[in-house]
Amino acid sequence: MRSYDAVVVGLGGMGSAVLAHLASRGKRVVGLEQFGPAHALGSSHGGSRIIRQAYFEHPSYVRLLLRAYELWGDLEQRAGERLMLRTGGLMAGDPDCQVVSGALRSAREHNLAHKLLEASDIRRRFPVLRPLQHEVALYEEPAGVLFPEACVLAHLRWAVEAGAEARFGTHVRSWWETGRGVEVELTGGERIESEHLVIAAGAWLGKAAGDLGLPLRIERNVLHWFEPLAHREDFATDRFPVYILQREGVPMFYGFPDLPGQGIKAAFHHSQEYTDAEHLVRTVAAEEVAALKRALAGWAPDAAGRHLHSKVCMYTMTPDEHFVIGRHPKHAHVVLAGGFSGHGFKFCAVVGEIVADFVIDGASRHPIDLFAADRFVS
Ligand SMILES: Cc1cc2nc3c(=O)[nH]c(=O)nc-3n(C[C@H](O)[C@H](O)[C@H](O)COP(=O)(O)OP(=O)(O)OC[C@H]3O[C@@H](n4cnc5c(N)ncnc54)[C@H](O)[C@@H]3O)c2cc1C
């Protein structure tokens, strides 16, 4: 039976980063992924992801984000390719809505450079946008776009260059603790033993984490791409920011500039349509496209042109929408990384570092009290 310092289950956004950080710190590691590299069947696909610093969800994410920016920069250097594009970002809506007030709180608590724009400022600076008279936006320069598939592949390349094994088309059926660590059984019967097990299984976490009963819900969410109707030049990446808009009477939605070869992408942030990874409906109804297009037309009318395509993806939601990162409450040799609740990709690089800390040092240097895995376990 083959033996390792650590086995990583799932090589999506998080697992690929964990594998790279463990291998680069000299650990004998193997990553096991049921699908192929950078596949489109989980939560880390769709051509682009927003990265930002003035974090409306909670100020305690900001220090992690500042470290993530450093680590994404290092990975870009190592990979010799662009993984991140700074476009600026708008957190927009009523002055007291969560998106604006939360971003402002984080920016002030962490002295992040930002501007608070009135509706007239927004229209002047971004002529294709139509904020309502009372809406404002926090603008931050470092916000932008990550290219998720390229990020996953860059972490995987780094991991393998550092000596890791990455096995695709390899499904982990079960695992159990032994006196020395864990034993993992693959579909097909092969067994692997290891001192540590990392479970970064995305929407499959509930199943993979065994007897934990984490209250996770899988939310189906859809990404849409459109061809602009007019003023395409004003949606270019050097003229148009990523944005999140929280507008009265419209589900929160977000969007991107016109990324070369992609068109203009936008999506609702929460569909509140719950499912599971095995029963996910991957086809998109015309009414879903129309609903998003209506919302988009009320904010950037020229963006809401011909529909190009749509893709389905999964959020793994925790009740408080904060992550689950840390030791499995019932198994000392197991570390969990999941429940990223639709906002985790920007953190992949630092989650890799945090989980490697846990495996190697037993705890992390980073502030992650918010993510304790036992906060849901009675
Ligand atoms: C539509 C959408 C938009 C988003 N937008 C943003 C954004 O703008 N900014 C942002 O920061 N975040 C965003 N997110 C969130 C972010 O993409 C996710 O938090 C992140 O991708 C989660 O990564 P993961 O590694 O946990 O999951 P995944 O990438 O899905 O990885 C889990 C992996 O585990 C594998 N696996 C599971 N079980 C097993 C098993 N038993 N054996 C072997 N392999 C297994 C799966 O095949 C999968 O590859 C968005 C998410 C979605 C769905």
Ligand as a Chemical Component Dictionary entry (heavy atoms), coordinates in Angstrom:
data_LIG
# 
_chem_comp.id                   LIG 
_chem_comp.type                 NON-POLYMER 
_chem_comp.pdbx_formal_charge   0 
_chem_comp.three_letter_code    LIG 
# 
loop_
_chem_comp_atom.comp_id 
_chem_comp_atom.atom_id 
_chem_comp_atom.alt_atom_id 
_chem_comp_atom.type_symbol 
_chem_comp_atom.charge 
_chem_comp_atom.model_Cartn_x 
_chem_comp_atom.model_Cartn_y 
_chem_comp_atom.model_Cartn_z 
_chem_comp_atom.pdbx_ordinal 
LIG C1  C1  C 0 -21.466 30.784 -10.220 1  
LIG C2  C2  C 0 -20.348 31.032 -9.239  2  
LIG C3  C3  C 0 -19.744 32.271 -9.194  3  
LIG C4  C4  C 0 -18.753 32.525 -8.259  4  
LIG N1  N1  N 0 -18.145 33.751 -8.254  5  
LIG C5  C5  C 0 -17.130 33.971 -7.396  6  
LIG C6  C6  C 0 -16.383 35.182 -7.462  7  
LIG O1  O1  O 0 -16.639 36.061 -8.305  8  
LIG N2  N2  N 0 -15.350 35.354 -6.582  9  
LIG C7  C7  C 0 -15.016 34.386 -5.658  10 
LIG O2  O2  O 0 -14.096 34.611 -4.871  11 
LIG N3  N3  N 0 -15.699 33.211 -5.576  12 
LIG C8  C8  C 0 -16.727 32.991 -6.425  13 
LIG N4  N4  N 0 -17.380 31.803 -6.407  14 
LIG C9  C9  C 0 -17.052 30.810 -5.375  15 
LIG C10 C10 C 0 -15.868 29.967 -5.746  16 
LIG O3  O3  O 0 -15.847 29.692 -7.118  17 
LIG C11 C11 C 0 -15.855 28.707 -4.907  18 
LIG O4  O4  O 0 -15.919 29.070 -3.545  19 
LIG C12 C12 C 0 -14.623 27.846 -5.137  20 
LIG O5  O5  O 0 -14.462 27.609 -6.493  21 
LIG C13 C13 C 0 -14.755 26.544 -4.358  22 
LIG O6  O6  O 0 -13.636 25.741 -4.657  23 
LIG P1  P1  P 0 -13.591 24.241 -4.131  24 
LIG O7  O7  O 0 -12.208 23.764 -4.368  25 
LIG O8  O8  O 0 -14.156 24.177 -2.759  26 
LIG O9  O9  O 0 -14.655 23.456 -5.046  27 
LIG P2  P2  P 0 -14.390 22.718 -6.447  28 
LIG O10 O10 O 0 -13.541 23.535 -7.328  29 
LIG O11 O11 O 0 -15.695 22.255 -6.945  30 
LIG O12 O12 O 0 -13.471 21.470 -6.019  31 
LIG C14 C14 C 0 -13.942 20.347 -5.328  32 
LIG C15 C15 C 0 -13.357 19.148 -6.061  33 
LIG O13 O13 O 0 -13.512 17.963 -5.286  34 
LIG C16 C16 C 0 -13.711 16.883 -6.201  35 
LIG N5  N5  N 0 -14.266 15.776 -5.423  36 
LIG C17 C17 C 0 -15.376 15.815 -4.645  37 
LIG N6  N6  N 0 -15.601 14.617 -4.066  38 
LIG C18 C18 C 0 -14.580 13.794 -4.487  39 
LIG C19 C19 C 0 -14.244 12.427 -4.239  40 
LIG N7  N7  N 0 -14.985 11.669 -3.414  41 
LIG N8  N8  N 0 -13.157 11.907 -4.849  42 
LIG C20 C20 C 0 -12.381 12.673 -5.674  43 
LIG N9  N9  N 0 -12.663 13.980 -5.960  44 
LIG C21 C21 C 0 -13.729 14.531 -5.360  45 
LIG C22 C22 C 0 -14.672 17.496 -7.224  46 
LIG O14 O14 O 0 -14.705 16.770 -8.414  47 
LIG C23 C23 C 0 -14.077 18.902 -7.390  48 
LIG O15 O15 O 0 -13.137 18.980 -8.433  49 
LIG C24 C24 C 0 -18.375 31.513 -7.336  50 
LIG C25 C25 C 0 -18.962 30.256 -7.400  51 
LIG C26 C26 C 0 -19.934 29.997 -8.355  52 
LIG C27 C27 C 0 -20.549 28.647 -8.381  53 
# 
loop_
_chem_comp_bond.comp_id 
_chem_comp_bond.atom_id_1 
_chem_comp_bond.atom_id_2 
_chem_comp_bond.value_order 
_chem_comp_bond.pdbx_ordinal 
LIG C1  C2  SING 1  
LIG C2  C3  SING 2  
LIG C2  C26 DOUB 3  
LIG C3  C4  DOUB 4  
LIG C4  N1  SING 5  
LIG C4  C24 SING 6  
LIG N1  C5  DOUB 7  
LIG C5  C6  SING 8  
LIG C5  C8  SING 9  
LIG C6  O1  DOUB 10 
LIG C6  N2  SING 11 
LIG N2  C7  SING 12 
LIG C7  O2  DOUB 13 
LIG C7  N3  SING 14 
LIG N3  C8  DOUB 15 
LIG C8  N4  SING 16 
LIG N4  C9  SING 17 
LIG N4  C24 SING 18 
LIG C9  C10 SING 19 
LIG C10 O3  SING 20 
LIG C10 C11 SING 21 
LIG C11 O4  SING 22 
LIG C11 C12 SING 23 
LIG C12 O5  SING 24 
LIG C12 C13 SING 25 
LIG C13 O6  SING 26 
LIG O6  P1  SING 27 
LIG P1  O7  DOUB 28 
LIG P1  O8  SING 29 
LIG P1  O9  SING 30 
LIG O9  P2  SING 31 
LIG P2  O10 DOUB 32 
LIG P2  O11 SING 33 
LIG P2  O12 SING 34 
LIG O12 C14 SING 35 
LIG C14 C15 SING 36 
LIG C15 O13 SING 37 
LIG C15 C23 SING 38 
LIG O13 C16 SING 39 
LIG C16 N5  SING 40 
LIG C16 C22 SING 41 
LIG N5  C17 SING 42 
LIG N5  C21 SING 43 
LIG C17 N6  DOUB 44 
LIG N6  C18 SING 45 
LIG C18 C19 SING 46 
LIG C18 C21 DOUB 47 
LIG C19 N7  SING 48 
LIG C19 N8  DOUB 49 
LIG N8  C20 SING 50 
LIG C20 N9  DOUB 51 
LIG N9  C21 SING 52 
LIG C22 O14 SING 53 
LIG C22 C23 SING 54 
LIG C23 O15 SING 55 
LIG C24 C25 DOUB 56 
LIG C25 C26 SING 57 
LIG C26 C27 SING 58 
# 
